Amino acid sequence: MIPLLAGTRILELSAVVMGPFAGQILADLGAEVIKVCATGGVFSRGDTPGQQQLTEEELREAVRAVGASVSEVREYLRSR
């Protein structure tokens, strides 16, 4: 069976419970979910799971680069 969201790339900028949970469901449906954390961590869910720590400037550049090549950007952050 071909996953429903195969070939879909999603950039996830979330830190609250429901944001990451929704990203995991999208990955389970076949999407490649690239999660960026406020601490500088970048995680990939789906076909190529992995983790990488970046400096603040590297993080900005990564979000710009990845953001240009994704199907969707999801943002769900805690308000301060």
N, CA, C and O atoms as a Tripos MOL2 file, in Angstrom:
@<TRIPOS>MOLECULE
protein
  320   319    80     0     0
PROTEIN
NO_CHARGES

@<TRIPOS>ATOM
      1 N           0.8280   -1.1760    0.0000 N.3       1 MET1
      2 CA          0.0000    0.0000    0.0000 C.3       1 MET1
      3 C           0.8800    1.2500    0.0000 C.2       1 MET1
      4 O           1.8240    1.3370    0.7860 O.2       1 MET1
      5 N           0.5890    2.1990   -0.8550 N.am      2 ILE2
      6 CA          1.3360    3.4460   -0.9230 C.3       2 ILE2
      7 C           0.8030    4.3880    0.1580 C.2       2 ILE2
      8 O          -0.4040    4.6140    0.2390 O.2       2 ILE2
      9 N           1.7040    4.9470    0.9990 N.am      3 PRO3
     10 CA          1.2460    5.8830    2.0300 C.3       3 PRO3
     11 C           0.5270    7.0850    1.4180 C.2       3 PRO3
     12 O           0.9100    7.5740    0.3560 O.2       3 PRO3
     13 N          -0.5010    7.5460    2.0890 N.am      4 LEU4
     14 CA         -1.3430    8.6290    1.6010 C.3       4 LEU4
     15 C          -0.5600    9.9120    1.3040 C.2       4 LEU4
     16 O          -0.8370   10.5810    0.3080 O.2       4 LEU4
     17 N           0.4010   10.2600    2.1400 N.am      5 LEU5
     18 CA          1.1390   11.5120    1.9800 C.3       5 LEU5
     19 C           2.5560   11.3120    1.4470 C.2       5 LEU5
     20 O           3.4200   12.1610    1.6660 O.2       5 LEU5
     21 N           2.8050   10.2070    0.7540 N.am      6 ALA6
     22 CA          4.1340    9.9480    0.1920 C.3       6 ALA6
     23 C           4.5230   11.0840   -0.7500 C.2       6 ALA6
     24 O           3.7240   11.5150   -1.5810 O.2       6 ALA6
     25 N           5.7560   11.5630   -0.6110 N.am      7 GLY7
     26 CA          6.2480   12.6460   -1.4550 C.3       7 GLY7
     27 C           5.9730   14.0330   -0.9160 C.2       7 GLY7
     28 O           6.3970   15.0220   -1.5140 O.2       7 GLY7
     29 N           5.2690   14.1290    0.2060 N.am      8 THR8
     30 CA          4.9630   15.4170    0.8210 C.3       8 THR8
     31 C           6.0340   15.7520    1.8500 C.2       8 THR8
     32 O           6.3560   14.9250    2.7020 O.2       8 THR8
     33 N           6.5930   16.9700    1.7750 N.am      9 ARG9
     34 CA          7.5870   17.4300    2.7560 C.3       9 ARG9
     35 C           6.9530   18.5320    3.5950 C.2       9 ARG9
     36 O           6.3610   19.4670    3.0580 O.2       9 ARG9
     37 N           7.0820   18.4160    4.9170 N.am     10 ILE10
     38 CA          6.4740   19.3680    5.8440 C.3      10 ILE10
     39 C           7.5390   19.8840    6.8010 C.2      10 ILE10
     40 O           8.2700   19.1010    7.4070 O.2      10 ILE10
     41 N           7.6220   21.2020    6.9330 N.am     11 LEU11
     42 CA          8.5030   21.8400    7.9080 C.3      11 LEU11
     43 C           7.6670   22.1370    9.1350 C.2      11 LEU11
     44 O           6.6720   22.8580    9.0530 O.2      11 LEU11
     45 N           8.0610   21.5860   10.2740 N.am     12 GLU12
     46 CA          7.2950   21.7370   11.5120 C.3      12 GLU12
     47 C           8.0670   22.5980   12.4970 C.2      12 GLU12
     48 O           9.1930   22.2720   12.8730 O.2      12 GLU12
     49 N           7.4520   23.7000   12.9120 N.am     13 LEU13
     50 CA          8.0120   24.5930   13.9250 C.3      13 LEU13
     51 C           7.0470   24.5640   15.0980 C.2      13 LEU13
     52 O           6.1790   25.4300   15.2070 O.2      13 LEU13
     53 N           7.1880   23.5860   15.9680 N.am     14 SER14
     54 CA          6.2360   23.4460   17.0660 C.3      14 SER14
     55 C           6.9310   22.9450   18.3200 C.2      14 SER14
     56 O           7.9590   22.2700   18.2570 O.2      14 SER14
     57 N           6.3460   23.2920   19.4610 N.am     15 ALA15
     58 CA          6.9450   22.8970   20.7340 C.3      15 ALA15
     59 C           5.9140   22.4360   21.7550 C.2      15 ALA15
     60 O           6.2810   21.8780   22.7890 O.2      15 ALA15
     61 N           4.6470   22.6540   21.4890 N.am     16 VAL16
     62 CA          3.5970   22.2930   22.4310 C.3      16 VAL16
     63 C           3.0480   20.9230   22.0400 C.2      16 VAL16
     64 O           3.1330   20.5360   20.8740 O.2      16 VAL16
     65 N           2.4990   20.2020   22.9790 N.am     17 VAL17
     66 CA          2.1090   18.7980   22.8120 C.3      17 VAL17
     67 C           1.3910   18.4870   21.4940 C.2      17 VAL17
     68 O           1.7990   17.5640   20.7880 O.2      17 VAL17
     69 N           0.3620   19.2080   21.1530 N.am     18 MET18
     70 CA         -0.4320   18.8570   19.9760 C.3      18 MET18
     71 C           0.3230   19.0980   18.6660 C.2      18 MET18
     72 O           0.0590   18.4120   17.6780 O.2      18 MET18
     73 N           1.2430   20.0430   18.6340 N.am     19 GLY19
     74 CA          2.0050   20.2990   17.4110 C.3      19 GLY19
     75 C           2.8550   19.1010   17.0050 C.2      19 GLY19
     76 O           2.7050   18.5970   15.8920 O.2      19 GLY19
     77 N           3.7490   18.6310   17.8870 N.am     20 PRO20
     78 CA          4.5540   17.4520   17.5580 C.3      20 PRO20
     79 C           3.7190   16.1920   17.3350 C.2      20 PRO20
     80 O           4.0770   15.3500   16.5120 O.2      20 PRO20
     81 N           2.6170   16.0600   18.0580 N.am     21 PHE21
     82 CA          1.7440   14.8970   17.8830 C.3      21 PHE21
     83 C           1.1530   14.8860   16.4780 C.2      21 PHE21
     84 O           1.1040   13.8390   15.8320 O.2      21 PHE21
     85 N           0.7060   16.0400   16.0050 N.am     22 ALA22
     86 CA          0.1590   16.1370   14.6520 C.3      22 ALA22
     87 C           1.2450   15.8250   13.6180 C.2      22 ALA22
     88 O           0.9810   15.1630   12.6140 O.2      22 ALA22
     89 N           2.4600   16.3030   13.8690 N.am     23 GLY23
     90 CA          3.5670   16.0030   12.9610 C.3      23 GLY23
     91 C           3.8600   14.5140   12.8800 C.2      23 GLY23
     92 O           4.1720   13.9930   11.8090 O.2      23 GLY23
     93 N           3.7600   13.8310   14.0140 N.am     24 GLN24
     94 CA          3.9910   12.3870   14.0280 C.3      24 GLN24
     95 C           2.9190   11.6580   13.2270 C.2      24 GLN24
     96 O           3.2180   10.6980   12.5170 O.2      24 GLN24
     97 N           1.6720   12.1080   13.3370 N.am     25 ILE25
     98 CA          0.5920   11.4880   12.5690 C.3      25 ILE25
     99 C           0.8330   11.6820   11.0760 C.2      25 ILE25
    100 O           0.6410   10.7550   10.2900 O.2      25 ILE25
    101 N           1.2570   12.8920   10.6770 N.am     26 LEU26
    102 CA          1.5540   13.1510    9.2640 C.3      26 LEU26
    103 C           2.6940   12.2520    8.7810 C.2      26 LEU26
    104 O           2.6510   11.7480    7.6580 O.2      26 LEU26
    105 N           3.7100   12.0500    9.6190 N.am     27 ALA27
    106 CA          4.8190   11.1530    9.2560 C.3      27 ALA27
    107 C           4.3240    9.7130    9.1310 C.2      27 ALA27
    108 O           4.7460    8.9860    8.2310 O.2      27 ALA27
    109 N           3.4350    9.3040   10.0250 N.am     28 ASP28
    110 CA          2.8640    7.9550    9.9550 C.3      28 ASP28
    111 C           2.0820    7.7410    8.6600 C.2      28 ASP28
    112 O           1.9750    6.6160    8.1700 O.2      28 ASP28
    113 N           1.5330    8.8300    8.1080 N.am     29 LEU29
    114 CA          0.7830    8.7560    6.8530 C.3      29 LEU29
    115 C           1.6940    8.8650    5.6310 C.2      29 LEU29
    116 O           1.2120    8.8820    4.4980 O.2      29 LEU29
    117 N           3.0100    8.9390    5.8550 N.am     30 GLY30
    118 CA          3.9520    8.8970    4.7520 C.3      30 GLY30
    119 C           4.6630   10.1900    4.4230 C.2      30 GLY30
    120 O           5.5280   10.1990    3.5470 O.2      30 GLY30
    121 N           4.3320   11.2920    5.0970 N.am     31 ALA31
    122 CA          4.9950   12.5740    4.8260 C.3      31 ALA31
    123 C           6.3860   12.5860    5.4480 C.2      31 ALA31
    124 O           6.6290   11.9260    6.4580 O.2      31 ALA31
    125 N           7.2880   13.3350    4.8430 N.am     32 GLU32
    126 CA          8.5910   13.5850    5.4510 C.3      32 GLU32
    127 C           8.4330   14.8600    6.2740 C.2      32 GLU32
    128 O           8.2400   15.9400    5.7160 O.2      32 GLU32
    129 N           8.5130   14.7390    7.5930 N.am     33 VAL33
    130 CA          8.3150   15.8680    8.4920 C.3      33 VAL33
    131 C           9.6700   16.2840    9.0430 C.2      33 VAL33
    132 O          10.3590   15.4890    9.6820 O.2      33 VAL33
    133 N          10.0480   17.5310    8.7920 N.am     34 ILE34
    134 CA         11.3000   18.0750    9.2920 C.3      34 ILE34
    135 C          10.9450   19.0190   10.4280 C.2      34 ILE34
    136 O          10.3620   20.0790   10.2040 O.2      34 ILE34
    137 N          11.2980   18.6320   11.6480 N.am     35 LYS35
    138 CA         10.9270   19.3850   12.8460 C.3      35 LYS35
    139 C          12.1120   20.2240   13.3060 C.2      35 LYS35
    140 O          13.2230   19.7170   13.4630 O.2      35 LYS35
    141 N          11.8610   21.5120   13.5210 N.am     36 VAL36
    142 CA         12.8860   22.4250   14.0190 C.3      36 VAL36
    143 C          12.4870   22.8500   15.4280 C.2      36 VAL36
    144 O          11.3790   23.3390   15.6460 O.2      36 VAL36
    145 N          13.3970   22.6620   16.3830 N.am     37 CYS37
    146 CA         13.1360   23.0040   17.7790 C.3      37 CYS37
    147 C          13.7770   24.3420   18.1280 C.2      37 CYS37
    148 O          14.7630   24.7490   17.5130 O.2      37 CYS37
    149 N          13.2130   25.0140   19.1100 N.am     38 ALA38
    150 CA         13.7490   26.3040   19.5580 C.3      38 ALA38
    151 C          15.1540   26.1610   20.1350 C.2      38 ALA38
    152 O          15.9000   27.1390   20.1830 O.2      38 ALA38
    153 N          15.5190   24.9770   20.5670 N.am     39 THR39
    154 CA         16.8470   24.7550   21.1470 C.3      39 THR39
    155 C          17.9130   24.5770   20.0830 C.2      39 THR39
    156 O          19.0840   24.3930   20.4120 O.2      39 THR39
    157 N          17.5360   24.6270   18.8260 N.am     40 GLY40
    158 CA         18.5060   24.4740   17.7470 C.3      40 GLY40
    159 C          18.5680   23.0810   17.1800 C.2      40 GLY40
    160 O          19.4250   22.7920   16.3440 O.2      40 GLY40
    161 N          17.6810   22.2100   17.6130 N.am     41 GLY41
    162 CA         17.6670   20.8470   17.0930 C.3      41 GLY41
    163 C          16.8220   20.7400   15.8410 C.2      41 GLY41
    164 O          15.7660   21.3630   15.7340 O.2      41 GLY41
    165 N          17.2920   19.9480   14.9010 N.am     42 VAL42
    166 CA         16.5370   19.6700   13.6810 C.3      42 VAL42
    167 C          16.3520   18.1660   13.6120 C.2      42 VAL42
    168 O          17.3320   17.4200   13.6190 O.2      42 VAL42
    169 N          15.1080   17.7110   13.5460 N.am     43 PHE43
    170 CA         14.7880   16.2990   13.5090 C.3      43 PHE43
    171 C          14.0590   15.9920   12.2150 C.2      43 PHE43
    172 O          13.2990   16.8220   11.7160 O.2      43 PHE43
    173 N          14.2810   14.8220   11.6750 N.am     44 SER44
    174 CA         13.5620   14.3870   10.4820 C.3      44 SER44
    175 C          12.7940   13.1300   10.8350 C.2      44 SER44
    176 O          13.3580   12.1680   11.3560 O.2      44 SER44
    177 N          11.4950   13.1470   10.5450 N.am     45 ARG45
    178 CA         10.6590   11.9720   10.7670 C.3      45 ARG45
    179 C          10.2470   11.4250    9.4220 C.2      45 ARG45
    180 O          10.0960   12.1880    8.4670 O.2      45 ARG45
    181 N          10.0680   10.1620    9.3260 N.am     46 GLY46
    182 CA          9.6460    9.5670    8.0660 C.3      46 GLY46
    183 C          10.7210    8.6500    7.5150 C.2      46 GLY46
    184 O          11.2980    7.8500    8.2520 O.2      46 GLY46
    185 N          10.9930    8.7630    6.2230 N.am     47 ASP47
    186 CA         11.9220    7.8510    5.5530 C.3      47 ASP47
    187 C          13.3510    7.9550    6.0670 C.2      47 ASP47
    188 O          14.0440    6.9420    6.1570 O.2      47 ASP47
    189 N          13.8060    9.1560    6.4050 N.am     48 THR48
    190 CA         15.1950    9.3450    6.8200 C.3      48 THR48
    191 C          15.2620    9.9900    8.2030 C.2      48 THR48
    192 O          15.5680   11.1780    8.3100 O.2      48 THR48
    193 N          14.9800    9.2260    9.2700 N.am     49 PRO49
    194 CA         15.0310    9.8130   10.5980 C.3      49 PRO49
    195 C          16.4500   10.2090   10.9680 C.2      49 PRO49
    196 O          17.4080    9.5190   10.6210 O.2      49 PRO49
    197 N          16.5780   11.3190   11.6720 N.am     50 GLY50
    198 CA         17.8920   11.7840   12.1030 C.3      50 GLY50
    199 C          17.7560   12.9990   12.9850 C.2      50 GLY50
    200 O          16.6590   13.5320   13.1580 O.2      50 GLY50
    201 N          18.8770   13.4430   13.5490 N.am     51 GLN51
    202 CA         18.8760   14.5850   14.4420 C.3      51 GLN51
    203 C          20.1690   15.3440   14.2460 C.2      51 GLN51
    204 O          21.2160   14.7470   13.9940 O.2      51 GLN51
    205 N          20.0980   16.6910   14.3640 N.am     52 GLN52
    206 CA         21.2780   17.5160   14.1860 C.3      52 GLN52
    207 C          21.1490   18.7560   15.0560 C.2      52 GLN52
    208 O          20.0710   19.3460   15.1170 O.2      52 GLN52
    209 N          22.2160   19.1680   15.7300 N.am     53 GLN53
    210 CA         22.2330   20.3890   16.5270 C.3      53 GLN53
    211 C          22.8870   21.4970   15.7020 C.2      53 GLN53
    212 O          23.9310   21.2810   15.0860 O.2      53 GLN53
    213 N          22.2720   22.6870   15.6880 N.am     54 LEU54
    214 CA         22.7620   23.8150   14.9110 C.3      54 LEU54
    215 C          22.8880   25.0590   15.7780 C.2      54 LEU54
    216 O          22.2010   25.1890   16.7920 O.2      54 LEU54
    217 N          23.7640   25.9710   15.3790 N.am     55 THR55
    218 CA         23.8280   27.2750   16.0300 C.3      55 THR55
    219 C          22.6250   28.0910   15.5610 C.2      55 THR55
    220 O          21.9190   27.6880   14.6370 O.2      55 THR55
    221 N          22.3960   29.2350   16.1980 N.am     56 GLU56
    222 CA         21.2330   30.0620   15.8340 C.3      56 GLU56
    223 C          21.2910   30.5100   14.3750 C.2      56 GLU56
    224 O          20.2780   30.4750   13.6770 O.2      56 GLU56
    225 N          22.4600   30.9280   13.9120 N.am     57 GLU57
    226 CA         22.5890   31.3740   12.5140 C.3      57 GLU57
    227 C          22.4090   30.1990   11.5440 C.2      57 GLU57
    228 O          21.7470   30.3410   10.5160 O.2      57 GLU57
    229 N          22.9920   29.0510   11.8660 N.am     58 GLU58
    230 CA         22.8090   27.8650   11.0260 C.3      58 GLU58
    231 C          21.3430   27.4570   10.9770 C.2      58 GLU58
    232 O          20.8400   27.0180    9.9430 O.2      58 GLU58
    233 N          20.6660   27.6080   12.1140 N.am     59 LEU59
    234 CA         19.2440   27.2660   12.1970 C.3      59 LEU59
    235 C          18.4170   28.1610   11.2810 C.2      59 LEU59
    236 O          17.5360   27.6750   10.5710 O.2      59 LEU59
    237 N          18.6920   29.4650   11.2900 N.am     60 ARG60
    238 CA         17.9710   30.3900   10.3990 C.3      60 ARG60
    239 C          18.1770   30.0160    8.9360 C.2      60 ARG60
    240 O          17.2260   29.9800    8.1560 O.2      60 ARG60
    241 N          19.4100   29.7430    8.5750 N.am     61 GLU61
    242 CA         19.7090   29.3780    7.1880 C.3      61 GLU61
    243 C          19.0360   28.0640    6.8070 C.2      61 GLU61
    244 O          18.5350   27.9230    5.6910 O.2      61 GLU61
    245 N          19.0210   27.1030    7.7260 N.am     62 ALA62
    246 CA         18.3820   25.8140    7.4480 C.3      62 ALA62
    247 C          16.8840   25.9790    7.2380 C.2      62 ALA62
    248 O          16.3130   25.3720    6.3320 O.2      62 ALA62
    249 N          16.2400   26.8020    8.0740 N.am     63 VAL63
    250 CA         14.7960   27.0250    7.9320 C.3      63 VAL63
    251 C          14.5050   27.7000    6.5990 C.2      63 VAL63
    252 O          13.5450   27.3340    5.9220 O.2      63 VAL63
    253 N          15.3190   28.6840    6.2100 N.am     64 ARG64
    254 CA         15.1220   29.3430    4.9130 C.3      64 ARG64
    255 C          15.2810   28.3550    3.7590 C.2      64 ARG64
    256 O          14.4660   28.3300    2.8360 O.2      64 ARG64
    257 N          16.3210   27.5530    3.8180 N.am     65 ALA65
    258 CA         16.5990   26.6070    2.7320 C.3      65 ALA65
    259 C          15.5180   25.5270    2.6380 C.2      65 ALA65
    260 O          15.0180   25.2330    1.5520 O.2      65 ALA65
    261 N          15.1660   24.9470    3.7690 N.am     66 VAL66
    262 CA         14.1640   23.8820    3.7800 C.3      66 VAL66
    263 C          12.7860   24.4560    3.4730 C.2      66 VAL66
    264 O          11.9920   23.8320    2.7690 O.2      66 VAL66
    265 N          12.5020   25.6440    4.0020 N.am     67 GLY67
    266 CA         11.2050   26.2760    3.7840 C.3      67 GLY67
    267 C          10.8800   26.5070    2.3280 C.2      67 GLY67
    268 O           9.7120   26.5200    1.9420 O.2      67 GLY67
    269 N          11.9130   26.6900    1.5120 N.am     68 ALA68
    270 CA         11.6920   26.9210    0.0830 C.3      68 ALA68
    271 C          11.3430   25.6380   -0.6690 C.2      68 ALA68
    272 O          10.8660   25.6930   -1.8030 O.2      68 ALA68
    273 N          11.5780   24.4820   -0.0410 N.am     69 SER69
    274 CA         11.3780   23.2230   -0.7660 C.3      69 SER69
    275 C          10.3320   22.3040   -0.1440 C.2      69 SER69
    276 O          10.2800   21.1170   -0.4660 O.2      69 SER69
    277 N           9.5000   22.8440    0.7430 N.am     70 VAL70
    278 CA          8.4910   21.9960    1.3890 C.3      70 VAL70
    279 C           7.0930   22.2890    0.8450 C.2      70 VAL70
    280 O           6.8470   23.3390    0.2500 O.2      70 VAL70
    281 N           6.2010   21.3520    1.0600 N.am     71 SER71
    282 CA          4.8110   21.4940    0.6380 C.3      71 SER71
    283 C           4.0080   22.3170    1.6380 C.2      71 SER71
    284 O           3.0450   22.9870    1.2640 O.2      71 SER71
    285 N           4.4020   22.2670    2.9040 N.am     72 GLU72
    286 CA          3.6420   22.9180    3.9630 C.3      72 GLU72
    287 C           4.5820   23.3070    5.0970 C.2      72 GLU72
    288 O           5.5590   22.6120    5.3770 O.2      72 GLU72
    289 N           4.2730   24.4250    5.7440 N.am     73 VAL73
    290 CA          4.9740   24.8350    6.9650 C.3      73 VAL73
    291 C           3.9320   24.8530    8.0820 C.2      73 VAL73
    292 O           2.9060   25.5250    7.9800 O.2      73 VAL73
    293 N           4.2120   24.1020    9.1520 N.am     74 ARG74
    294 CA          3.3120   24.0530   10.3090 C.3      74 ARG74
    295 C           3.9700   24.7800   11.4650 C.2      74 ARG74
    296 O           5.1490   24.5640   11.7460 O.2      74 ARG74
    297 N           3.2170   25.6420   12.1380 N.am     75 GLU75
    298 CA          3.7380   26.3800   13.2850 C.3      75 GLU75
    299 C           2.7330   26.2770   14.4180 C.2      75 GLU75
    300 O           1.5590   26.6050   14.2460 O.2      75 GLU75
    301 N           3.1870   25.8280   15.5610 N.am     76 TYR76
    302 CA          2.3300   25.7320   16.7370 C.3      76 TYR76
    303 C           3.2420   25.9140   17.9550 C.2      76 TYR76
    304 O           3.7440   24.9440   18.5220 O.2      76 TYR76
    305 N           3.4430   27.1650   18.3390 N.am     77 LEU77
    306 CA          4.3450   27.4800   19.4370 C.3      77 LEU77
    307 C           3.5820   28.0640   20.6150 C.2      77 LEU77
    308 O           2.5080   28.6430   20.4540 O.2      77 LEU77
    309 N           4.1370   27.9060   21.7650 N.am     78 ARG78
    310 CA          3.5410   28.4370   22.9960 C.3      78 ARG78
    311 C           3.6510   29.9530   23.0000 C.2      78 ARG78
    312 O           4.7140   30.4970   22.7020 O.2      78 ARG78
    313 N           2.5650   30.6420   23.3340 N.am     79 SER79
    314 CA          2.6350   32.1020   23.4410 C.3      79 SER79
    315 C           3.2560   32.4790   24.7660 C.2      79 SER79
    316 O           3.1330   31.7530   25.7520 O.2      79 SER79
    317 N           3.9180   33.6090   24.7850 N.am     80 ARG80
    318 CA          4.5940   34.0290   26.0300 C.3      80 ARG80
    319 C           3.8980   35.1850   26.6410 C.2      80 ARG80
    320 O           4.3190   35.6760   27.6880 O.2      80 ARG80
@<TRIPOS>BOND
     1     1     2 1
     2     2     3 1
     3     3     4 2
     4     3     5 am
     5     5     6 1
     6     6     7 1
     7     7     8 2
     8     7     9 am
     9     9    10 1
    10    10    11 1
    11    11    12 2
    12    11    13 am
    13    13    14 1
    14    14    15 1
    15    15    16 2
    16    15    17 am
    17    17    18 1
    18    18    19 1
    19    19    20 2
    20    19    21 am
    21    21    22 1
    22    22    23 1
    23    23    24 2
    24    23    25 am
    25    25    26 1
    26    26    27 1
    27    27    28 2
    28    27    29 am
    29    29    30 1
    30    30    31 1
    31    31    32 2
    32    31    33 am
    33    33    34 1
    34    34    35 1
    35    35    36 2
    36    35    37 am
    37    37    38 1
    38    38    39 1
    39    39    40 2
    40    39    41 am
    41    41    42 1
    42    42    43 1
    43    43    44 2
    44    43    45 am
    45    45    46 1
    46    46    47 1
    47    47    48 2
    48    47    49 am
    49    49    50 1
    50    50    51 1
    51    51    52 2
    52    51    53 am
    53    53    54 1
    54    54    55 1
    55    55    56 2
    56    55    57 am
    57    57    58 1
    58    58    59 1
    59    59    60 2
    60    59    61 am
    61    61    62 1
    62    62    63 1
    63    63    64 2
    64    63    65 am
    65    65    66 1
    66    66    67 1
    67    67    68 2
    68    67    69 am
    69    69    70 1
    70    70    71 1
    71    71    72 2
    72    71    73 am
    73    73    74 1
    74    74    75 1
    75    75    76 2
    76    75    77 am
    77    77    78 1
    78    78    79 1
    79    79    80 2
    80    79    81 am
    81    81    82 1
    82    82    83 1
    83    83    84 2
    84    83    85 am
    85    85    86 1
    86    86    87 1
    87    87    88 2
    88    87    89 am
    89    89    90 1
    90    90    91 1
    91    91    92 2
    92    91    93 am
    93    93    94 1
    94    94    95 1
    95    95    96 2
    96    95    97 am
    97    97    98 1
    98    98    99 1
    99    99   100 2
   100    99   101 am
   101   101   102 1
   102   102   103 1
   103   103   104 2
   104   103   105 am
   105   105   106 1
   106   106   107 1
   107   107   108 2
   108   107   109 am
   109   109   110 1
   110   110   111 1
   111   111   112 2
   112   111   113 am
   113   113   114 1
   114   114   115 1
   115   115   116 2
   116   115   117 am
   117   117   118 1
   118   118   119 1
   119   119   120 2
   120   119   121 am
   121   121   122 1
   122   122   123 1
   123   123   124 2
   124   123   125 am
   125   125   126 1
   126   126   127 1
   127   127   128 2
   128   127   129 am
   129   129   130 1
   130   130   131 1
   131   131   132 2
   132   131   133 am
   133   133   134 1
   134   134   135 1
   135   135   136 2
   136   135   137 am
   137   137   138 1
   138   138   139 1
   139   139   140 2
   140   139   141 am
   141   141   142 1
   142   142   143 1
   143   143   144 2
   144   143   145 am
   145   145   146 1
   146   146   147 1
   147   147   148 2
   148   147   149 am
   149   149   150 1
   150   150   151 1
   151   151   152 2
   152   151   153 am
   153   153   154 1
   154   154   155 1
   155   155   156 2
   156   155   157 am
   157   157   158 1
   158   158   159 1
   159   159   160 2
   160   159   161 am
   161   161   162 1
   162   162   163 1
   163   163   164 2
   164   163   165 am
   165   165   166 1
   166   166   167 1
   167   167   168 2
   168   167   169 am
   169   169   170 1
   170   170   171 1
   171   171   172 2
   172   171   173 am
   173   173   174 1
   174   174   175 1
   175   175   176 2
   176   175   177 am
   177   177   178 1
   178   178   179 1
   179   179   180 2
   180   179   181 am
   181   181   182 1
   182   182   183 1
   183   183   184 2
   184   183   185 am
   185   185   186 1
   186   186   187 1
   187   187   188 2
   188   187   189 am
   189   189   190 1
   190   190   191 1
   191   191   192 2
   192   191   193 am
   193   193   194 1
   194   194   195 1
   195   195   196 2
   196   195   197 am
   197   197   198 1
   198   198   199 1
   199   199   200 2
   200   199   201 am
   201   201   202 1
   202   202   203 1
   203   203   204 2
   204   203   205 am
   205   205   206 1
   206   206   207 1
   207   207   208 2
   208   207   209 am
   209   209   210 1
   210   210   211 1
   211   211   212 2
   212   211   213 am
   213   213   214 1
   214   214   215 1
   215   215   216 2
   216   215   217 am
   217   217   218 1
   218   218   219 1
   219   219   220 2
   220   219   221 am
   221   221   222 1
   222   222   223 1
   223   223   224 2
   224   223   225 am
   225   225   226 1
   226   226   227 1
   227   227   228 2
   228   227   229 am
   229   229   230 1
   230   230   231 1
   231   231   232 2
   232   231   233 am
   233   233   234 1
   234   234   235 1
   235   235   236 2
   236   235   237 am
   237   237   238 1
   238   238   239 1
   239   239   240 2
   240   239   241 am
   241   241   242 1
   242   242   243 1
   243   243   244 2
   244   243   245 am
   245   245   246 1
   246   246   247 1
   247   247   248 2
   248   247   249 am
   249   249   250 1
   250   250   251 1
   251   251   252 2
   252   251   253 am
   253   253   254 1
   254   254   255 1
   255   255   256 2
   256   255   257 am
   257   257   258 1
   258   258   259 1
   259   259   260 2
   260   259   261 am
   261   261   262 1
   262   262   263 1
   263   263   264 2
   264   263   265 am
   265   265   266 1
   266   266   267 1
   267   267   268 2
   268   267   269 am
   269   269   270 1
   270   270   271 1
   271   271   272 2
   272   271   273 am
   273   273   274 1
   274   274   275 1
   275   275   276 2
   276   275   277 am
   277   277   278 1
   278   278   279 1
   279   279   280 2
   280   279   281 am
   281   281   282 1
   282   282   283 1
   283   283   284 2
   284   283   285 am
   285   285   286 1
   286   286   287 1
   287   287   288 2
   288   287   289 am
   289   289   290 1
   290   290   291 1
   291   291   292 2
   292   291   293 am
   293   293   294 1
   294   294   295 1
   295   295   296 2
   296   295   297 am
   297   297   298 1
   298   298   299 1
   299   299   300 2
   300   299   301 am
   301   301   302 1
   302   302   303 1
   303   303   304 2
   304   303   305 am
   305   305   306 1
   306   306   307 1
   307   307   308 2
   308   307   309 am
   309   309   310 1
   310   310   311 1
   311   311   312 2
   312   311   313 am
   313   313   314 1
   314   314   315 1
   315   315   316 2
   316   315   317 am
   317   317   318 1
   318   318   319 1
   319   319   320 2
@<TRIPOS>SUBSTRUCTURE
     1 MET1         2 RESIDUE 1 A MET
     2 ILE2         6 RESIDUE 1 A ILE
     3 PRO3        10 RESIDUE 1 A PRO
     4 LEU4        14 RESIDUE 1 A LEU
     5 LEU5        18 RESIDUE 1 A LEU
     6 ALA6        22 RESIDUE 1 A ALA
     7 GLY7        26 RESIDUE 1 A GLY
     8 THR8        30 RESIDUE 1 A THR
     9 ARG9        34 RESIDUE 1 A ARG
    10 ILE10       38 RESIDUE 1 A ILE
    11 LEU11       42 RESIDUE 1 A LEU
    12 GLU12       46 RESIDUE 1 A GLU
    13 LEU13       50 RESIDUE 1 A LEU
    14 SER14       54 RESIDUE 1 A SER
    15 ALA15       58 RESIDUE 1 A ALA
    16 VAL16       62 RESIDUE 1 A VAL
    17 VAL17       66 RESIDUE 1 A VAL
    18 MET18       70 RESIDUE 1 A MET
    19 GLY19       74 RESIDUE 1 A GLY
    20 PRO20       78 RESIDUE 1 A PRO
    21 PHE21       82 RESIDUE 1 A PHE
    22 ALA22       86 RESIDUE 1 A ALA
    23 GLY23       90 RESIDUE 1 A GLY
    24 GLN24       94 RESIDUE 1 A GLN
    25 ILE25       98 RESIDUE 1 A ILE
    26 LEU26      102 RESIDUE 1 A LEU
    27 ALA27      106 RESIDUE 1 A ALA
    28 ASP28      110 RESIDUE 1 A ASP
    29 LEU29      114 RESIDUE 1 A LEU
    30 GLY30      118 RESIDUE 1 A GLY
    31 ALA31      122 RESIDUE 1 A ALA
    32 GLU32      126 RESIDUE 1 A GLU
    33 VAL33      130 RESIDUE 1 A VAL
    34 ILE34      134 RESIDUE 1 A ILE
    35 LYS35      138 RESIDUE 1 A LYS
    36 VAL36      142 RESIDUE 1 A VAL
    37 CYS37      146 RESIDUE 1 A CYS
    38 ALA38      150 RESIDUE 1 A ALA
    39 THR39      154 RESIDUE 1 A THR
    40 GLY40      158 RESIDUE 1 A GLY
    41 GLY41      162 RESIDUE 1 A GLY
    42 VAL42      166 RESIDUE 1 A VAL
    43 PHE43      170 RESIDUE 1 A PHE
    44 SER44      174 RESIDUE 1 A SER
    45 ARG45      178 RESIDUE 1 A ARG
    46 GLY46      182 RESIDUE 1 A GLY
    47 ASP47      186 RESIDUE 1 A ASP
    48 THR48      190 RESIDUE 1 A THR
    49 PRO49      194 RESIDUE 1 A PRO
    50 GLY50      198 RESIDUE 1 A GLY
    51 GLN51      202 RESIDUE 1 A GLN
    52 GLN52      206 RESIDUE 1 A GLN
    53 GLN53      210 RESIDUE 1 A GLN
    54 LEU54      214 RESIDUE 1 A LEU
    55 THR55      218 RESIDUE 1 A THR
    56 GLU56      222 RESIDUE 1 A GLU
    57 GLU57      226 RESIDUE 1 A GLU
    58 GLU58      230 RESIDUE 1 A GLU
    59 LEU59      234 RESIDUE 1 A LEU
    60 ARG60      238 RESIDUE 1 A ARG
    61 GLU61      242 RESIDUE 1 A GLU
    62 ALA62      246 RESIDUE 1 A ALA
    63 VAL63      250 RESIDUE 1 A VAL
    64 ARG64      254 RESIDUE 1 A ARG
    65 ALA65      258 RESIDUE 1 A ALA
    66 VAL66      262 RESIDUE 1 A VAL
    67 GLY67      266 RESIDUE 1 A GLY
    68 ALA68      270 RESIDUE 1 A ALA
    69 SER69      274 RESIDUE 1 A SER
    70 VAL70      278 RESIDUE 1 A VAL
    71 SER71      282 RESIDUE 1 A SER
    72 GLU72      286 RESIDUE 1 A GLU
    73 VAL73      290 RESIDUE 1 A VAL
    74 ARG74      294 RESIDUE 1 A ARG
    75 GLU75      298 RESIDUE 1 A GLU
    76 TYR76      302 RESIDUE 1 A TYR
    77 LEU77      306 RESIDUE 1 A LEU
    78 ARG78      310 RESIDUE 1 A ARG
    79 SER79      314 RESIDUE 1 A SER
    80 ARG80      318 RESIDUE 1 A ARG
